[in-house]
Amino acid sequence: MSKHLLLIDDDALMRRSLAFTLEQAGYRVSKAASAEDGLVFARREPPDLVILDIGLPGMDGLEALHFFKEQLDTPVIFLTARRRELDEVLGLELGADDYISKPFELDVLMARIKAVLRRWEHQPLPANAPLPVEVGDLVIDPAAHTVTINAQPVELTPREFDLLYTLAMKPNSVISSDELLASVWGAEFIGEPQVVYVHIRWLREKIEDNPNHPQRIVTVRGIGYKLEPMERSPEDHH
């Protein structure tokens, strides 16, 4: 079954030529000239991956990204003609899975598409996993794909789940950013620690009492992160 890609770009020539190339490579491609049209397509037939131009007329790519991520949980690769690093990091902080600057080499884009689809399909859980892991009051069940703190459920994205699970497999041990990248994202992301940094921040927002003073996911400067157990007292119900 060929993968369904949704290409959203307001440049008609770019849309046509890129869609042709992707179809030649064996993908099924839907095209949209605006984020609004793209969202309509995606609701009707959810894609496996969205290739999204940032600078769109009307709703821009950054706004559209929230929808694709939060409602459809679809991986997104940003296309950007603005090369300032600020834009690129902003894209990742908002949750894009990858970004590529225009003009780009087609084989580079193809490699990125394959890498993102592969990571998305194979959530890296150990083959013999599925016993729940307990770290203090935090319980991660890889078989059910659930996380609870003090018996309260916590909603995580697939990537956040894998990151937390990887840390929980070695509680109280420091795991380097590169180890986390290799385990959770894949070897081609080694050397891009900002990806880990951003996802750690999102995780902290969901599992820490005070994300600015984390007590569970602790940063060990210059090395990486470690997950420390926290116990709740019975009367602590907040």
C-alpha positions as CSV (number, residue, x, y, z in Angstrom):
1,M,0.0,0.0,0.0
2,S,1.6,3.2,-1.1
3,K,2.0,6.0,1.4
4,H,-0.4,9.0,1.1
5,L,1.4,12.4,1.1
6,L,-0.3,15.8,1.3
7,L,1.6,18.6,-0.4
8,I,0.5,22.1,0.6
9,D,2.3,24.9,-1.4
10,D,0.9,28.1,-3.0
11,D,3.4,27.8,-5.9
12,A,1.5,25.9,-8.7
13,L,4.6,25.0,-10.6
14,M,6.3,23.7,-7.5
15,R,3.2,21.7,-6.6
16,R,3.0,20.1,-10.0
17,S,6.7,19.2,-10.4
18,L,7.1,18.0,-6.8
19,A,3.9,15.9,-6.9
20,F,5.1,14.3,-10.2
21,T,8.4,13.4,-8.7
22,L,6.8,12.0,-5.6
23,E,4.4,9.9,-7.6
24,Q,7.3,8.6,-9.8
25,A,8.8,7.5,-6.5
26,G,5.7,5.4,-5.7
27,Y,3.8,7.8,-3.3
28,R,0.2,8.8,-3.6
29,V,0.0,12.6,-3.6
30,S,-2.8,15.0,-2.8
31,K,-2.1,18.7,-3.5
32,A,-3.5,21.9,-2.0
33,A,-2.7,25.5,-2.7
34,S,-3.7,26.7,0.8
35,A,-3.6,25.5,4.4
36,E,-7.4,25.8,4.5
37,D,-7.8,23.4,1.5
38,G,-5.1,21.1,2.9
39,L,-7.0,20.7,6.1
40,V,-10.2,19.9,4.3
41,F,-8.4,17.1,2.3
42,A,-6.8,15.8,5.5
43,R,-10.0,15.6,7.4
44,R,-11.6,13.6,4.5
45,E,-8.6,11.3,4.0
46,P,-5.9,11.6,6.6
47,P,-2.4,11.5,5.0
48,D,0.6,9.6,6.2
49,L,2.8,12.7,6.0
50,V,2.2,16.4,5.2
51,I,4.7,18.5,3.3
52,L,3.8,22.0,4.3
53,D,5.1,25.4,3.1
54,I,5.5,27.9,5.9
55,G,4.7,31.1,4.0
56,L,1.2,30.4,2.7
57,P,-1.5,33.1,2.0
58,G,-4.4,33.1,4.5
59,M,-3.7,30.6,7.2
60,D,0.0,30.1,7.3
61,G,1.9,26.9,7.8
62,L,2.6,27.5,11.5
63,E,-1.1,27.8,12.3
64,A,-1.9,24.8,10.1
65,L,0.8,22.7,11.9
66,H,-1.2,22.9,15.2
67,F,-4.2,21.3,13.6
68,F,-2.2,18.5,11.9
69,K,-0.3,17.7,15.1
70,E,-3.1,18.0,17.7
71,Q,-6.1,16.7,15.8
72,L,-4.6,14.3,13.3
73,D,-1.2,13.4,14.9
74,T,0.3,13.5,11.4
75,P,4.1,13.9,10.8
76,V,4.9,17.2,9.1
77,I,7.9,18.4,7.1
78,F,8.1,22.1,6.7
79,L,9.3,23.8,3.5
80,T,10.8,27.2,4.1
81,A,12.2,29.8,1.8
82,R,13.3,31.9,4.9
83,R,16.6,30.5,5.9
84,R,17.0,32.2,9.2
85,E,17.7,29.6,11.8
86,L,15.1,31.3,14.0
87,D,12.4,30.1,11.6
88,E,13.8,26.6,11.5
89,V,14.0,26.2,15.3
90,L,10.6,27.8,15.6
91,G,9.3,25.1,13.3
92,L,10.7,22.3,15.4
93,E,9.6,23.9,18.6
94,L,6.0,24.0,17.3
95,G,6.3,20.3,16.5
96,A,7.4,19.9,12.9
97,D,9.2,16.6,12.4
98,D,11.7,18.0,10.0
99,Y,12.3,21.1,7.8
100,I,14.0,21.7,4.5
101,S,15.0,25.1,3.0
102,K,14.1,26.0,-0.6
103,P,15.7,25.6,-3.0
104,F,16.4,22.0,-2.1
105,E,17.8,18.9,-3.8
106,L,15.1,16.4,-4.6
107,D,17.1,13.4,-3.3
108,V,17.6,15.2,0.0
109,L,13.8,15.7,0.3
110,M,13.2,12.1,-0.6
111,A,15.6,10.9,2.1
112,R,13.9,13.1,4.7
113,I,10.5,11.9,3.7
114,K,11.6,8.2,4.0
115,A,13.3,8.9,7.4
116,V,10.2,10.7,8.9
117,L,7.8,7.9,7.7
118,R,10.2,5.2,9.0
119,R,10.4,6.9,12.4
120,W,6.7,7.3,12.6
121,E,6.0,3.7,11.7
122,H,8.5,2.1,14.0
123,Q,8.0,3.6,17.4
124,P,11.2,2.2,19.0
125,L,10.0,0.0,21.8
126,P,12.0,-3.1,22.7
127,A,10.6,-6.2,21.1
128,N,10.1,-8.0,24.3
129,A,8.8,-4.9,26.0
130,P,5.6,-4.9,27.3
131,L,5.7,-5.0,31.0
132,P,4.8,-1.7,32.7
133,V,7.7,0.4,34.0
134,E,7.3,2.1,37.4
135,V,9.5,5.1,38.4
136,G,8.1,6.3,41.7
137,D,4.5,7.4,41.1
138,L,5.0,7.4,37.3
139,V,3.8,4.2,35.5
140,I,4.4,3.7,31.8
141,D,2.6,0.8,30.1
142,P,4.2,0.2,26.6
143,A,1.6,-2.4,25.7
144,A,-1.4,-0.2,26.3
145,H,0.7,2.9,25.4
146,T,-0.5,4.7,28.6
147,V,1.2,6.9,31.2
148,T,-0.2,7.6,34.7
149,I,1.1,9.8,37.5
150,N,-0.3,9.0,40.9
151,A,-3.0,6.9,39.0
152,Q,-4.0,10.0,36.9
153,P,-3.7,9.5,33.1
154,V,-1.3,11.7,31.2
155,E,-1.8,12.4,27.5
156,L,1.4,12.1,25.4
157,T,2.2,12.1,21.7
158,P,3.9,9.0,20.3
159,R,7.3,10.8,20.3
160,E,6.9,12.1,23.8
161,F,5.9,8.6,25.0
162,D,9.0,7.0,23.4
163,L,11.3,9.7,24.9
164,L,9.8,9.2,28.4
165,Y,9.9,5.4,28.1
166,T,13.6,5.5,27.0
167,L,14.4,7.6,30.1
168,A,12.4,5.3,32.3
169,M,14.3,2.2,31.2
170,K,17.3,3.6,33.1
171,P,15.9,5.6,36.0
172,N,18.5,7.7,37.9
173,S,21.0,7.2,35.0
174,V,22.1,10.1,32.8
175,I,21.3,9.5,29.1
176,S,23.1,11.7,26.6
177,S,21.2,13.7,24.0
178,D,22.8,11.7,21.2
179,E,21.7,8.4,22.8
180,L,18.1,9.8,23.1
181,L,18.3,11.0,19.4
182,A,19.5,7.6,18.2
183,S,16.9,5.6,20.2
184,V,13.9,7.8,19.7
185,W,14.5,9.6,16.4
186,G,17.1,7.6,14.5
187,A,20.8,7.9,13.8
188,E,20.4,10.6,11.1
189,F,19.3,13.1,13.8
190,I,22.5,12.7,15.9
191,G,24.0,16.2,16.3
192,E,20.7,18.0,16.5
193,P,20.2,18.3,20.3
194,Q,17.6,21.0,20.0
195,V,15.1,18.3,18.9
196,V,15.6,16.6,22.2
197,Y,15.6,19.9,24.2
198,V,12.2,20.9,22.7
199,H,10.5,17.5,23.4
200,I,11.9,17.4,26.9
201,R,10.4,20.8,27.5
202,W,7.0,19.6,26.2
203,L,7.3,16.5,28.4
204,R,8.0,18.6,31.4
205,E,4.9,20.7,30.7
206,K,2.9,17.5,31.0
207,I,4.5,15.6,33.9
208,E,6.1,18.2,36.2
209,D,4.4,20.2,38.9
210,N,6.5,23.1,37.9
211,P,8.1,22.7,34.4
212,N,10.5,25.6,35.1
213,H,11.9,23.7,38.2
214,P,11.7,20.1,37.0
215,Q,12.1,17.4,39.6
216,R,11.4,14.4,37.5
217,I,13.3,15.0,34.3
218,V,16.6,16.5,35.5
219,T,19.1,18.2,33.1
220,V,22.7,17.2,33.7
221,R,24.5,20.1,32.1
222,G,26.7,19.2,29.1
223,I,25.7,15.5,29.3
224,G,22.0,14.8,29.0
225,Y,19.0,14.0,31.1
226,K,17.9,11.6,33.8
227,L,14.5,10.6,35.1
228,E,14.2,10.6,38.9
229,P,11.5,8.9,40.9
230,M,9.0,11.0,42.8
231,E,6.7,9.6,45.4
232,R,3.4,11.3,46.3
233,S,2.1,11.3,49.8
234,P,-1.5,9.9,50.0
235,E,-2.9,13.3,51.0
236,D,-1.4,15.1,48.0
237,H,-4.2,15.2,45.5
238,H,-3.5,18.2,43.3
